[in-house]
């Protein structure tokens, strides 16, 4: 039961991060392929959970201000 609760929380968290990221990007750049590429994955590991976020490669440069 606890594992399901934690996984649900992390999925909700990931969705909120994606929504906020897409809103912020859309406000600056409009609808883009980068916005559509943002996604996440929650995985059960041997020590707990891992939440990973993904996007097109050039998003990292945009995020870092390059």
PDBQT receptor file of N, H, CA, C and O in Angstrom, charges set to zero:
ATOM      1  N   UNK A   1       0.827  -1.203   0.000  1.00  0.00    +0.000 N 
ATOM      2  CA  UNK A   1       0.000   0.000   0.000  1.00  0.00    +0.000 C 
ATOM      3  C   UNK A   1       0.867   1.262   0.000  1.00  0.00    +0.000 C 
ATOM      4  O   UNK A   1       0.585   2.211  -0.732  1.00  0.00    +0.000 OA
ATOM      5  N   UNK A   2       1.920   1.273   0.820  1.00  0.00    +0.000 N 
ATOM      6  H   UNK A   2       2.150   0.502   1.415  1.00  0.00    +0.000 HD
ATOM      7  CA  UNK A   2       2.795   2.433   0.887  1.00  0.00    +0.000 C 
ATOM      8  C   UNK A   2       3.497   2.671  -0.446  1.00  0.00    +0.000 C 
ATOM      9  O   UNK A   2       3.669   3.812  -0.876  1.00  0.00    +0.000 OA
ATOM     10  N   UNK A   3       3.901   1.572  -1.096  1.00  0.00    +0.000 N 
ATOM     11  H   UNK A   3       3.761   0.646  -0.747  1.00  0.00    +0.000 HD
ATOM     12  CA  UNK A   3       4.575   1.705  -2.398  1.00  0.00    +0.000 C 
ATOM     13  C   UNK A   3       3.641   2.353  -3.415  1.00  0.00    +0.000 C 
ATOM     14  O   UNK A   3       4.068   3.223  -4.173  1.00  0.00    +0.000 OA
ATOM     15  N   UNK A   4       2.383   1.945  -3.442  1.00  0.00    +0.000 N 
ATOM     16  H   UNK A   4       2.036   1.237  -2.826  1.00  0.00    +0.000 HD
ATOM     17  CA  UNK A   4       1.425   2.551  -4.371  1.00  0.00    +0.000 C 
ATOM     18  C   UNK A   4       1.223   4.023  -4.065  1.00  0.00    +0.000 C 
ATOM     19  O   UNK A   4       1.116   4.831  -4.988  1.00  0.00    +0.000 OA
ATOM     20  N   UNK A   5       1.169   4.392  -2.795  1.00  0.00    +0.000 N 
ATOM     21  H   UNK A   5       1.257   3.736  -2.045  1.00  0.00    +0.000 HD
ATOM     22  CA  UNK A   5       0.992   5.794  -2.407  1.00  0.00    +0.000 C 
ATOM     23  C   UNK A   5       2.181   6.638  -2.848  1.00  0.00    +0.000 C 
ATOM     24  O   UNK A   5       2.013   7.743  -3.364  1.00  0.00    +0.000 OA
ATOM     25  N   UNK A   6       3.372   6.112  -2.643  1.00  0.00    +0.000 N 
ATOM     26  H   UNK A   6       3.508   5.215  -2.224  1.00  0.00    +0.000 HD
ATOM     27  CA  UNK A   6       4.580   6.850  -3.045  1.00  0.00    +0.000 C 
ATOM     28  C   UNK A   6       4.636   6.989  -4.561  1.00  0.00    +0.000 C 
ATOM     29  O   UNK A   6       4.943   8.060  -5.085  1.00  0.00    +0.000 OA
ATOM     30  N   UNK A   7       4.340   5.904  -5.255  1.00  0.00    +0.000 N 
ATOM     31  H   UNK A   7       4.090   5.034  -4.829  1.00  0.00    +0.000 HD
ATOM     32  CA  UNK A   7       4.361   5.948  -6.721  1.00  0.00    +0.000 C 
ATOM     33  C   UNK A   7       3.316   6.929  -7.249  1.00  0.00    +0.000 C 
ATOM     34  O   UNK A   7       3.595   7.680  -8.183  1.00  0.00    +0.000 OA
ATOM     35  N   UNK A   8       2.134   6.932  -6.673  1.00  0.00    +0.000 N 
ATOM     36  H   UNK A   8       1.907   6.322  -5.914  1.00  0.00    +0.000 HD
ATOM     37  CA  UNK A   8       1.086   7.888  -7.070  1.00  0.00    +0.000 C 
ATOM     38  C   UNK A   8       1.530   9.322  -6.812  1.00  0.00    +0.000 C 
ATOM     39  O   UNK A   8       1.318  10.199  -7.650  1.00  0.00    +0.000 OA
ATOM     40  N   UNK A   9       2.144   9.563  -5.661  1.00  0.00    +0.000 N 
ATOM     41  H   UNK A   9       2.316   8.850  -4.981  1.00  0.00    +0.000 HD
ATOM     42  CA  UNK A   9       2.637  10.903  -5.345  1.00  0.00    +0.000 C 
ATOM     43  C   UNK A   9       3.679  11.340  -6.378  1.00  0.00    +0.000 C 
ATOM     44  O   UNK A   9       3.618  12.463  -6.878  1.00  0.00    +0.000 OA
ATOM     45  N   UNK A  10       4.624  10.470  -6.699  1.00  0.00    +0.000 N 
ATOM     46  H   UNK A  10       4.674   9.557  -6.292  1.00  0.00    +0.000 HD
ATOM     47  CA  UNK A  10       5.669  10.817  -7.664  1.00  0.00    +0.000 C 
ATOM     48  C   UNK A  10       5.098  11.044  -9.059  1.00  0.00    +0.000 C 
ATOM     49  O   UNK A  10       5.575  11.916  -9.786  1.00  0.00    +0.000 OA
ATOM     50  N   UNK A  11       4.088  10.275  -9.440  1.00  0.00    +0.000 N 
ATOM     51  H   UNK A  11       3.700   9.567  -8.850  1.00  0.00    +0.000 HD
ATOM     52  CA  UNK A  11       3.432  10.501 -10.732  1.00  0.00    +0.000 C 
ATOM     53  C   UNK A  11       2.720  11.845 -10.752  1.00  0.00    +0.000 C 
ATOM     54  O   UNK A  11       2.793  12.562 -11.750  1.00  0.00    +0.000 OA
ATOM     55  N   UNK A  12       2.034  12.200  -9.673  1.00  0.00    +0.000 N 
ATOM     56  H   UNK A  12       1.974  11.617  -8.863  1.00  0.00    +0.000 HD
ATOM     57  CA  UNK A  12       1.387  13.512  -9.587  1.00  0.00    +0.000 C 
ATOM     58  C   UNK A  12       2.425  14.631  -9.644  1.00  0.00    +0.000 C 
ATOM     59  O   UNK A  12       2.231  15.637 -10.327  1.00  0.00    +0.000 OA
ATOM     60  N   UNK A  13       3.525  14.443  -8.921  1.00  0.00    +0.000 N 
ATOM     61  H   UNK A  13       3.682  13.626  -8.366  1.00  0.00    +0.000 HD
ATOM     62  CA  UNK A  13       4.611  15.421  -8.928  1.00  0.00    +0.000 C 
ATOM     63  C   UNK A  13       5.168  15.595 -10.339  1.00  0.00    +0.000 C 
ATOM     64  O   UNK A  13       5.364  16.721 -10.796  1.00  0.00    +0.000 OA
ATOM     65  N   UNK A  14       5.422  14.491 -11.026  1.00  0.00    +0.000 N 
ATOM     66  H   UNK A  14       5.264  13.576 -10.655  1.00  0.00    +0.000 HD
ATOM     67  CA  UNK A  14       5.955  14.546 -12.387  1.00  0.00    +0.000 C 
ATOM     68  C   UNK A  14       5.023  15.274 -13.333  1.00  0.00    +0.000 C 
ATOM     69  O   UNK A  14       5.468  16.072 -14.157  1.00  0.00    +0.000 OA
ATOM     70  N   UNK A  15       3.719  15.002 -13.220  1.00  0.00    +0.000 N 
ATOM     71  H   UNK A  15       3.357  14.354 -12.550  1.00  0.00    +0.000 HD
ATOM     72  CA  UNK A  15       2.737  15.687 -14.066  1.00  0.00    +0.000 C 
ATOM     73  C   UNK A  15       2.736  17.190 -13.806  1.00  0.00    +0.000 C 
ATOM     74  O   UNK A  15       2.633  17.980 -14.745  1.00  0.00    +0.000 OA
ATOM     75  N   UNK A  16       2.851  17.590 -12.548  1.00  0.00    +0.000 N 
ATOM     76  H   UNK A  16       2.935  16.949 -11.786  1.00  0.00    +0.000 HD
ATOM     77  CA  UNK A  16       2.872  19.020 -12.217  1.00  0.00    +0.000 C 
ATOM     78  C   UNK A  16       4.124  19.691 -12.766  1.00  0.00    +0.000 C 
ATOM     79  O   UNK A  16       4.056  20.802 -13.292  1.00  0.00    +0.000 OA
ATOM     80  N   UNK A  17       5.263  19.021 -12.646  1.00  0.00    +0.000 N 
ATOM     81  H   UNK A  17       5.318  18.118 -12.219  1.00  0.00    +0.000 HD
ATOM     82  CA  UNK A  17       6.512  19.576 -13.180  1.00  0.00    +0.000 C 
ATOM     83  C   UNK A  17       6.404  19.741 -14.694  1.00  0.00    +0.000 C 
ATOM     84  O   UNK A  17       6.805  20.772 -15.235  1.00  0.00    +0.000 OA
ATOM     85  N   UNK A  18       5.867  18.739 -15.378  1.00  0.00    +0.000 N 
ATOM     86  H   UNK A  18       5.541  17.901 -14.939  1.00  0.00    +0.000 HD
ATOM     87  CA  UNK A  18       5.703  18.800 -16.832  1.00  0.00    +0.000 C 
ATOM     88  C   UNK A  18       4.752  19.938 -17.211  1.00  0.00    +0.000 C 
ATOM     89  O   UNK A  18       5.052  20.724 -18.109  1.00  0.00    +0.000 OA
ATOM     90  N   UNK A  19       3.611  20.028 -16.532  1.00  0.00    +0.000 N 
ATOM     91  H   UNK A  19       3.367  19.390 -15.802  1.00  0.00    +0.000 HD
ATOM     92  CA  UNK A  19       2.634  21.091 -16.827  1.00  0.00    +0.000 C 
ATOM     93  C   UNK A  19       3.246  22.469 -16.655  1.00  0.00    +0.000 C 
ATOM     94  O   UNK A  19       3.096  23.330 -17.523  1.00  0.00    +0.000 OA
ATOM     95  N   UNK A  20       3.935  22.685 -15.540  1.00  0.00    +0.000 N 
ATOM     96  H   UNK A  20       4.057  21.986 -14.836  1.00  0.00    +0.000 HD
ATOM     97  CA  UNK A  20       4.543  23.990 -15.279  1.00  0.00    +0.000 C 
ATOM     98  C   UNK A  20       5.650  24.301 -16.286  1.00  0.00    +0.000 C 
ATOM     99  O   UNK A  20       5.772  25.436 -16.746  1.00  0.00    +0.000 OA
ATOM    100  N   UNK A  21       6.445  23.308 -16.622  1.00  0.00    +0.000 N 
ATOM    101  H   UNK A  21       6.346  22.385 -16.248  1.00  0.00    +0.000 HD
ATOM    102  CA  UNK A  21       7.524  23.505 -17.601  1.00  0.00    +0.000 C 
ATOM    103  C   UNK A  21       6.957  23.875 -18.970  1.00  0.00    +0.000 C 
ATOM    104  O   UNK A  21       7.460  24.779 -19.639  1.00  0.00    +0.000 OA
ATOM    105  N   UNK A  22       5.911  23.171 -19.374  1.00  0.00    +0.000 N 
ATOM    106  H   UNK A  22       5.503  22.437 -18.831  1.00  0.00    +0.000 HD
ATOM    107  CA  UNK A  22       5.297  23.457 -20.671  1.00  0.00    +0.000 C 
ATOM    108  C   UNK A  22       4.641  24.831 -20.679  1.00  0.00    +0.000 C 
ATOM    109  O   UNK A  22       4.721  25.539 -21.684  1.00  0.00    +0.000 OA
ATOM    110  N   UNK A  23       3.998  25.224 -19.591  1.00  0.00    +0.000 N 
ATOM    111  H   UNK A  23       3.933  24.649 -18.775  1.00  0.00    +0.000 HD
ATOM    112  CA  UNK A  23       3.386  26.559 -19.508  1.00  0.00    +0.000 C 
ATOM    113  C   UNK A  23       4.441  27.651 -19.623  1.00  0.00    +0.000 C 
ATOM    114  O   UNK A  23       4.268  28.624 -20.358  1.00  0.00    +0.000 OA
ATOM    115  N   UNK A  24       5.539  27.477 -18.883  1.00  0.00    +0.000 N 
ATOM    116  H   UNK A  24       5.679  26.687 -18.286  1.00  0.00    +0.000 HD
ATOM    117  CA  UNK A  24       6.611  28.480 -18.904  1.00  0.00    +0.000 C 
ATOM    118  C   UNK A  24       7.246  28.573 -20.286  1.00  0.00    +0.000 C 
ATOM    119  O   UNK A  24       7.496  29.671 -20.784  1.00  0.00    +0.000 OA
ATOM    120  N   UNK A  25       7.506  27.433 -20.900  1.00  0.00    +0.000 N 
ATOM    121  H   UNK A  25       7.303  26.542 -20.495  1.00  0.00    +0.000 HD
ATOM    122  CA  UNK A  25       8.094  27.416 -22.239  1.00  0.00    +0.000 C 
ATOM    123  C   UNK A  25       7.142  28.036 -23.251  1.00  0.00    +0.000 C 
ATOM    124  O   UNK A  25       7.567  28.807 -24.112  1.00  0.00    +0.000 OA
ATOM    125  N   UNK A  26       5.856  27.704 -23.156  1.00  0.00    +0.000 N 
ATOM    126  H   UNK A  26       5.511  27.078 -22.457  1.00  0.00    +0.000 HD
ATOM    127  CA  UNK A  26       4.875  28.241 -24.094  1.00  0.00    +0.000 C 
ATOM    128  C   UNK A  26       4.766  29.760 -23.972  1.00  0.00    +0.000 C 
ATOM    129  O   UNK A  26       4.589  30.447 -24.978  1.00  0.00    +0.000 OA
ATOM    130  N   UNK A  27       4.869  30.291 -22.755  1.00  0.00    +0.000 N 
ATOM    131  H   UNK A  27       5.013  29.733 -21.938  1.00  0.00    +0.000 HD
ATOM    132  CA  UNK A  27       4.793  31.739 -22.550  1.00  0.00    +0.000 C 
ATOM    133  C   UNK A  27       5.948  32.463 -23.229  1.00  0.00    +0.000 C 
ATOM    134  O   UNK A  27       5.797  33.599 -23.680  1.00  0.00    +0.000 OA
ATOM    135  N   UNK A  28       7.102  31.803 -23.299  1.00  0.00    +0.000 N 
ATOM    136  H   UNK A  28       7.224  30.880 -22.932  1.00  0.00    +0.000 HD
ATOM    137  CA  UNK A  28       8.288  32.428 -23.890  1.00  0.00    +0.000 C 
ATOM    138  C   UNK A  28       8.432  32.111 -25.375  1.00  0.00    +0.000 C 
ATOM    139  O   UNK A  28       8.760  32.994 -26.168  1.00  0.00    +0.000 OA
ATOM    140  N   UNK A  29       8.190  30.863 -25.757  1.00  0.00    +0.000 N 
ATOM    141  H   UNK A  29       7.923  30.146 -25.113  1.00  0.00    +0.000 HD
ATOM    142  CA  UNK A  29       8.471  30.411 -27.124  1.00  0.00    +0.000 C 
ATOM    143  C   UNK A  29       7.244  30.002 -27.922  1.00  0.00    +0.000 C 
ATOM    144  O   UNK A  29       7.351  29.759 -29.124  1.00  0.00    +0.000 OA
ATOM    145  N   UNK A  30       6.069  29.918 -27.281  1.00  0.00    +0.000 N 
ATOM    146  H   UNK A  30       5.982  30.115 -26.304  1.00  0.00    +0.000 HD
ATOM    147  CA  UNK A  30       4.883  29.414 -27.970  1.00  0.00    +0.000 C 
ATOM    148  C   UNK A  30       4.896  27.894 -27.987  1.00  0.00    +0.000 C 
ATOM    149  O   UNK A  30       5.686  27.264 -27.284  1.00  0.00    +0.000 OA
ATOM    150  N   UNK A  31       4.016  27.307 -28.793  1.00  0.00    +0.000 N 
ATOM    151  H   UNK A  31       3.373  27.818 -29.364  1.00  0.00    +0.000 HD
ATOM    152  CA  UNK A  31       3.989  25.850 -28.919  1.00  0.00    +0.000 C 
ATOM    153  C   UNK A  31       5.218  25.397 -29.690  1.00  0.00    +0.000 C 
ATOM    154  O   UNK A  31       5.469  25.866 -30.801  1.00  0.00    +0.000 OA
ATOM    155  N   UNK A  32       5.979  24.490 -29.106  1.00  0.00    +0.000 N 
ATOM    156  H   UNK A  32       5.776  24.109 -28.204  1.00  0.00    +0.000 HD
ATOM    157  CA  UNK A  32       7.215  24.029 -29.743  1.00  0.00    +0.000 C 
ATOM    158  C   UNK A  32       7.327  22.514 -29.657  1.00  0.00    +0.000 C 
ATOM    159  O   UNK A  32       6.628  21.865 -28.879  1.00  0.00    +0.000 OA
ATOM    160  N   UNK A  33       8.216  21.968 -30.467  1.00  0.00    +0.000 N 
ATOM    161  H   UNK A  33       8.784  22.495 -31.099  1.00  0.00    +0.000 HD
ATOM    162  CA  UNK A  33       8.519  20.540 -30.392  1.00  0.00    +0.000 C 
ATOM    163  C   UNK A  33       9.163  20.210 -29.049  1.00  0.00    +0.000 C 
ATOM    164  O   UNK A  33       8.979  19.115 -28.518  1.00  0.00    +0.000 OA
ATOM    165  N   UNK A  34       9.916  21.162 -28.503  1.00  0.00    +0.000 N 
ATOM    166  H   UNK A  34      10.065  22.052 -28.935  1.00  0.00    +0.000 HD
ATOM    167  CA  UNK A  34      10.538  20.943 -27.201  1.00  0.00    +0.000 C 
ATOM    168  C   UNK A  34       9.466  20.745 -26.129  1.00  0.00    +0.000 C 
ATOM    169  O   UNK A  34       9.568  19.827 -25.315  1.00  0.00    +0.000 OA
ATOM    170  N   UNK A  35       8.460  21.584 -26.125  1.00  0.00    +0.000 N 
ATOM    171  H   UNK A  35       8.378  22.330 -26.786  1.00  0.00    +0.000 HD
ATOM    172  CA  UNK A  35       7.387  21.450 -25.147  1.00  0.00    +0.000 C 
ATOM    173  C   UNK A  35       6.693  20.105 -25.241  1.00  0.00    +0.000 C 
ATOM    174  O   UNK A  35       6.354  19.495 -24.227  1.00  0.00    +0.000 OA
ATOM    175  N   UNK A  36       6.486  19.651 -26.458  1.00  0.00    +0.000 N 
ATOM    176  H   UNK A  36       6.761  20.146 -27.282  1.00  0.00    +0.000 HD
ATOM    177  CA  UNK A  36       5.822  18.364 -26.667  1.00  0.00    +0.000 C 
ATOM    178  C   UNK A  36       6.717  17.189 -26.268  1.00  0.00    +0.000 C 
ATOM    179  O   UNK A  36       6.218  16.097 -25.994  1.00  0.00    +0.000 OA
ATOM    180  N   UNK A  37       8.024  17.403 -26.234  1.00  0.00    +0.000 N 
ATOM    181  H   UNK A  37       8.429  18.290 -26.457  1.00  0.00    +0.000 HD
ATOM    182  CA  UNK A  37       8.951  16.313 -25.941  1.00  0.00    +0.000 C 
ATOM    183  C   UNK A  37       9.169  16.095 -24.443  1.00  0.00    +0.000 C 
ATOM    184  O   UNK A  37       9.746  15.080 -24.054  1.00  0.00    +0.000 OA
ATOM    185  N   UNK A  38       8.728  17.011 -23.606  1.00  0.00    +0.000 N 
ATOM    186  H   UNK A  38       8.260  17.836 -23.922  1.00  0.00    +0.000 HD
ATOM    187  CA  UNK A  38       8.971  16.891 -22.171  1.00  0.00    +0.000 C 
ATOM    188  C   UNK A  38       8.118  15.768 -21.602  1.00  0.00    +0.000 C 
ATOM    189  O   UNK A  38       6.905  15.720 -21.806  1.00  0.00    +0.000 OA
ATOM    190  N   UNK A  39       8.782  14.859 -20.880  1.00  0.00    +0.000 N 
ATOM    191  H   UNK A  39       9.768  14.897 -20.714  1.00  0.00    +0.000 HD
ATOM    192  CA  UNK A  39       8.087  13.714 -20.293  1.00  0.00    +0.000 C 
ATOM    193  C   UNK A  39       8.849  13.230 -19.063  1.00  0.00    +0.000 C 
ATOM    194  O   UNK A  39       9.957  13.694 -18.794  1.00  0.00    +0.000 OA
ATOM    195  N   UNK A  40       8.263  12.304 -18.323  1.00  0.00    +0.000 N 
ATOM    196  H   UNK A  40       7.364  11.927 -18.542  1.00  0.00    +0.000 HD
ATOM    197  CA  UNK A  40       8.925  11.746 -17.147  1.00  0.00    +0.000 C 
ATOM    198  C   UNK A  40       8.603  10.273 -17.007  1.00  0.00    +0.000 C 
ATOM    199  O   UNK A  40       7.693   9.746 -17.647  1.00  0.00    +0.000 OA
ATOM    200  N   UNK A  41       9.383   9.619 -16.142  1.00  0.00    +0.000 N 
ATOM    201  H   UNK A  41      10.122  10.047 -15.621  1.00  0.00    +0.000 HD
ATOM    202  CA  UNK A  41       9.165   8.196 -15.885  1.00  0.00    +0.000 C 
ATOM    203  C   UNK A  41       9.504   7.922 -14.422  1.00  0.00    +0.000 C 
ATOM    204  O   UNK A  41      10.557   8.334 -13.936  1.00  0.00    +0.000 OA
ATOM    205  N   UNK A  42       8.618   7.234 -13.732  1.00  0.00    +0.000 N 
ATOM    206  H   UNK A  42       7.762   6.900 -14.128  1.00  0.00    +0.000 HD
ATOM    207  CA  UNK A  42       8.852   6.810 -12.355  1.00  0.00    +0.000 C 
ATOM    208  C   UNK A  42       9.198   5.322 -12.404  1.00  0.00    +0.000 C 
ATOM    209  O   UNK A  42       8.467   4.524 -12.990  1.00  0.00    +0.000 OA
ATOM    210  N   UNK A  43      10.320   4.963 -11.784  1.00  0.00    +0.000 N 
ATOM    211  H   UNK A  43      10.914   5.611 -11.309  1.00  0.00    +0.000 HD
ATOM    212  CA  UNK A  43      10.756   3.576 -11.791  1.00  0.00    +0.000 C 
ATOM    213  C   UNK A  43      11.020   3.093 -10.377  1.00  0.00    +0.000 C 
ATOM    214  O   UNK A  43      11.568   3.832  -9.559  1.00  0.00    +0.000 OA
ATOM    215  N   UNK A  44      10.642   1.878 -10.087  1.00  0.00    +0.000 N 
ATOM    216  H   UNK A  44      10.196   1.278 -10.752  1.00  0.00    +0.000 HD
ATOM    217  CA  UNK A  44      10.962   1.244  -8.818  1.00  0.00    +0.000 C 
ATOM    218  C   UNK A  44      12.379   0.687  -8.924  1.00  0.00    +0.000 C 
ATOM    219  O   UNK A  44      12.691  -0.060  -9.851  1.00  0.00    +0.000 OA
ATOM    220  N   UNK A  45      13.232   1.053  -7.972  1.00  0.00    +0.000 N 
ATOM    221  H   UNK A  45      12.979   1.660  -7.218  1.00  0.00    +0.000 HD
ATOM    222  CA  UNK A  45      14.611   0.572  -7.958  1.00  0.00    +0.000 C 
ATOM    223  C   UNK A  45      14.818  -0.308  -6.725  1.00  0.00    +0.000 C 
ATOM    224  O   UNK A  45      13.900  -0.491  -5.925  1.00  0.00    +0.000 OA
ATOM    225  N   UNK A  46      16.005  -0.840  -6.579  1.00  0.00    +0.000 N 
ATOM    226  H   UNK A  46      16.750  -0.691  -7.229  1.00  0.00    +0.000 HD
ATOM    227  CA  UNK A  46      16.297  -1.687  -5.424  1.00  0.00    +0.000 C 
ATOM    228  C   UNK A  46      16.338  -0.893  -4.119  1.00  0.00    +0.000 C 
ATOM    229  O   UNK A  46      16.228  -1.472  -3.038  1.00  0.00    +0.000 OA
ATOM    230  N   UNK A  47      16.492   0.420  -4.211  1.00  0.00    +0.000 N 
ATOM    231  H   UNK A  47      16.581   0.891  -5.089  1.00  0.00    +0.000 HD
ATOM    232  CA  UNK A  47      16.567   1.254  -3.003  1.00  0.00    +0.000 C 
ATOM    233  C   UNK A  47      15.371   2.183  -2.836  1.00  0.00    +0.000 C 
ATOM    234  O   UNK A  47      15.337   2.958  -1.881  1.00  0.00    +0.000 OA
ATOM    235  N   UNK A  48      14.403   2.132  -3.721  1.00  0.00    +0.000 N 
ATOM    236  H   UNK A  48      14.430   1.503  -4.498  1.00  0.00    +0.000 HD
ATOM    237  CA  UNK A  48      13.227   3.010  -3.632  1.00  0.00    +0.000 C 
ATOM    238  C   UNK A  48      12.689   3.323  -5.011  1.00  0.00    +0.000 C 
ATOM    239  O   UNK A  48      12.434   2.430  -5.820  1.00  0.00    +0.000 OA
ATOM    240  N   UNK A  49      12.522   4.602  -5.260  1.00  0.00    +0.000 N 
ATOM    241  H   UNK A  49      12.729   5.327  -4.603  1.00  0.00    +0.000 HD
ATOM    242  CA  UNK A  49      12.001   5.047  -6.554  1.00  0.00    +0.000 C 
ATOM    243  C   UNK A  49      12.964   6.020  -7.201  1.00  0.00    +0.000 C 
ATOM    244  O   UNK A  49      13.747   6.690  -6.529  1.00  0.00    +0.000 OA
ATOM    245  N   UNK A  50      12.889   6.082  -8.511  1.00  0.00    +0.000 N 
ATOM    246  H   UNK A  50      12.253   5.537  -9.057  1.00  0.00    +0.000 HD
ATOM    247  CA  UNK A  50      13.646   7.048  -9.295  1.00  0.00    +0.000 C 
ATOM    248  C   UNK A  50      12.663   7.752 -10.226  1.00  0.00    +0.000 C 
ATOM    249  O   UNK A  50      11.884   7.103 -10.925  1.00  0.00    +0.000 OA
ATOM    250  N   UNK A  51      12.706   9.073 -10.229  1.00  0.00    +0.000 N 
ATOM    251  H   UNK A  51      13.338   9.600  -9.661  1.00  0.00    +0.000 HD
ATOM    252  CA  UNK A  51      11.881   9.856 -11.148  1.00  0.00    +0.000 C 
ATOM    253  C   UNK A  51      12.822  10.558 -12.116  1.00  0.00    +0.000 C 
ATOM    254  O   UNK A  51      13.666  11.356 -11.707  1.00  0.00    +0.000 OA
ATOM    255  N   UNK A  52      12.673  10.256 -13.394  1.00  0.00    +0.000 N 
ATOM    256  H   UNK A  52      11.988   9.608 -13.726  1.00  0.00    +0.000 HD
ATOM    257  CA  UNK A  52      13.554  10.826 -14.413  1.00  0.00    +0.000 C 
ATOM    258  C   UNK A  52      12.727  11.671 -15.369  1.00  0.00    +0.000 C 
ATOM    259  O   UNK A  52      11.616  11.300 -15.749  1.00  0.00    +0.000 OA
ATOM    260  N   UNK A  53      13.288  12.811 -15.751  1.00  0.00    +0.000 N 
ATOM    261  H   UNK A  53      14.190  13.112 -15.442  1.00  0.00    +0.000 HD
ATOM    262  CA  UNK A  53      12.637  13.720 -16.689  1.00  0.00    +0.000 C 
ATOM    263  C   UNK A  53      13.442  13.724 -17.980  1.00  0.00    +0.000 C 
ATOM    264  O   UNK A  53      14.671  13.655 -17.963  1.00  0.00    +0.000 OA
ATOM    265  N   UNK A  54      12.729  13.807 -19.099  1.00  0.00    +0.000 N 
ATOM    266  H   UNK A  54      11.731  13.863 -19.113  1.00  0.00    +0.000 HD
ATOM    267  CA  UNK A  54      13.343  13.767 -20.422  1.00  0.00    +0.000 C 
ATOM    268  C   UNK A  54      12.790  14.893 -21.291  1.00  0.00    +0.000 C 
ATOM    269  O   UNK A  54      11.659  15.343 -21.106  1.00  0.00    +0.000 OA
ATOM    270  N   UNK A  55      13.607  15.336 -22.240  1.00  0.00    +0.000 N 
ATOM    271  H   UNK A  55      14.526  14.971 -22.390  1.00  0.00    +0.000 HD
ATOM    272  CA  UNK A  55      13.176  16.299 -23.248  1.00  0.00    +0.000 C 
ATOM    273  C   UNK A  55      14.174  16.252 -24.392  1.00  0.00    +0.000 C 
ATOM    274  O   UNK A  55      15.229  15.628 -24.276  1.00  0.00    +0.000 OA
ATOM    275  N   UNK A  56      13.846  16.908 -25.494  1.00  0.00    +0.000 N 
ATOM    276  H   UNK A  56      12.989  17.415 -25.588  1.00  0.00    +0.000 HD
ATOM    277  CA  UNK A  56      14.792  16.987 -26.605  1.00  0.00    +0.000 C 
ATOM    278  C   UNK A  56      16.114  17.540 -26.100  1.00  0.00    +0.000 C 
ATOM    279  O   UNK A  56      16.144  18.353 -25.177  1.00  0.00    +0.000 OA
ATOM    280  N   UNK A  57      17.191  17.101 -26.702  1.00  0.00    +0.000 N 
ATOM    281  H   UNK A  57      17.166  16.440 -27.453  1.00  0.00    +0.000 HD
ATOM    282  CA  UNK A  57      18.537  17.450 -26.244  1.00  0.00    +0.000 C 
ATOM    283  C   UNK A  57      18.766  18.959 -26.127  1.00  0.00    +0.000 C 
ATOM    284  O   UNK A  57      19.398  19.406 -25.170  1.00  0.00    +0.000 OA
ATOM    285  N   UNK A  58      18.275  19.736 -27.062  1.00  0.00    +0.000 N 
ATOM    286  H   UNK A  58      17.762  19.373 -27.840  1.00  0.00    +0.000 HD
ATOM    287  CA  UNK A  58      18.568  21.168 -27.015  1.00  0.00    +0.000 C 
ATOM    288  C   UNK A  58      17.847  21.862 -25.856  1.00  0.00    +0.000 C 
ATOM    289  O   UNK A  58      18.143  23.017 -25.552  1.00  0.00    +0.000 OA
ATOM    290  N   UNK A  59      16.921  21.183 -25.219  1.00  0.00    +0.000 N 
ATOM    291  H   UNK A  59      16.680  20.245 -25.467  1.00  0.00    +0.000 HD
ATOM    292  CA  UNK A  59      16.257  21.751 -24.053  1.00  0.00    +0.000 C 
ATOM    293  C   UNK A  59      17.199  21.992 -22.906  1.00  0.00    +0.000 C 
ATOM    294  O   UNK A  59      17.012  22.937 -22.139  1.00  0.00    +0.000 OA
ATOM    295  N   UNK A  60      18.209  21.158 -22.769  1.00  0.00    +0.000 N 
ATOM    296  H   UNK A  60      18.360  20.390 -23.391  1.00  0.00    +0.000 HD
ATOM    297  CA  UNK A  60      19.205  21.336 -21.712  1.00  0.00    +0.000 C 
ATOM    298  C   UNK A  60      19.962  22.644 -21.911  1.00  0.00    +0.000 C 
ATOM    299  O   UNK A  60      20.231  23.360 -20.946  1.00  0.00    +0.000 OA
ATOM    300  N   UNK A  61      20.300  22.953 -23.140  1.00  0.00    +0.000 N 
ATOM    301  H   UNK A  61      20.081  22.371 -23.923  1.00  0.00    +0.000 HD
ATOM    302  CA  UNK A  61      21.024  24.193 -23.427  1.00  0.00    +0.000 C 
ATOM    303  C   UNK A  61      20.128  25.403 -23.163  1.00  0.00    +0.000 C 
ATOM    304  O   UNK A  61      20.590  26.413 -22.635  1.00  0.00    +0.000 OA
ATOM    305  N   UNK A  62      18.873  25.306 -23.521  1.00  0.00    +0.000 N 
ATOM    306  H   UNK A  62      18.497  24.485 -23.951  1.00  0.00    +0.000 HD
ATOM    307  CA  UNK A  62      17.927  26.379 -23.268  1.00  0.00    +0.000 C 
ATOM    308  C   UNK A  62      17.743  26.574 -21.770  1.00  0.00    +0.000 C 
ATOM    309  O   UNK A  62      17.681  27.706 -21.290  1.00  0.00    +0.000 OA
ATOM    310  N   UNK A  63      17.654  25.468 -21.029  1.00  0.00    +0.000 N 
ATOM    311  H   UNK A  63      17.704  24.548 -21.418  1.00  0.00    +0.000 HD
ATOM    312  CA  UNK A  63      17.476  25.523 -19.589  1.00  0.00    +0.000 C 
ATOM    313  C   UNK A  63      18.685  26.159 -18.909  1.00  0.00    +0.000 C 
ATOM    314  O   UNK A  63      18.533  26.866 -17.913  1.00  0.00    +0.000 OA
ATOM    315  N   UNK A  64      19.873  25.915 -19.433  1.00  0.00    +0.000 N 
ATOM    316  H   UNK A  64      19.996  25.340 -20.242  1.00  0.00    +0.000 HD
ATOM    317  CA  UNK A  64      21.102  26.443 -18.843  1.00  0.00    +0.000 C 
ATOM    318  C   UNK A  64      21.414  27.855 -19.334  1.00  0.00    +0.000 C 
ATOM    319  O   UNK A  64      22.398  28.454 -18.900  1.00  0.00    +0.000 OA
ATOM    320  N   UNK A  65      20.600  28.386 -20.219  1.00  0.00    +0.000 N 
ATOM    321  H   UNK A  65      19.800  27.899 -20.571  1.00  0.00    +0.000 HD
ATOM    322  CA  UNK A  65      20.799  29.749 -20.689  1.00  0.00    +0.000 C 
ATOM    323  C   UNK A  65      21.883  29.892 -21.742  1.00  0.00    +0.000 C 
ATOM    324  O   UNK A  65      22.419  30.985 -21.926  1.00  0.00    +0.000 OA
ATOM    325  N   UNK A  66      22.212  28.826 -22.430  1.00  0.00    +0.000 N 
ATOM    326  H   UNK A  66      21.776  27.939 -22.281  1.00  0.00    +0.000 HD
ATOM    327  CA  UNK A  66      23.262  28.862 -23.461  1.00  0.00    +0.000 C 
ATOM    328  C   UNK A  66      22.657  29.340 -24.761  1.00  0.00    +0.000 C 
ATOM    329  O   UNK A  66      23.359  29.447 -25.766  1.00  0.00    +0.000 OA
TER     330      UNK A  66
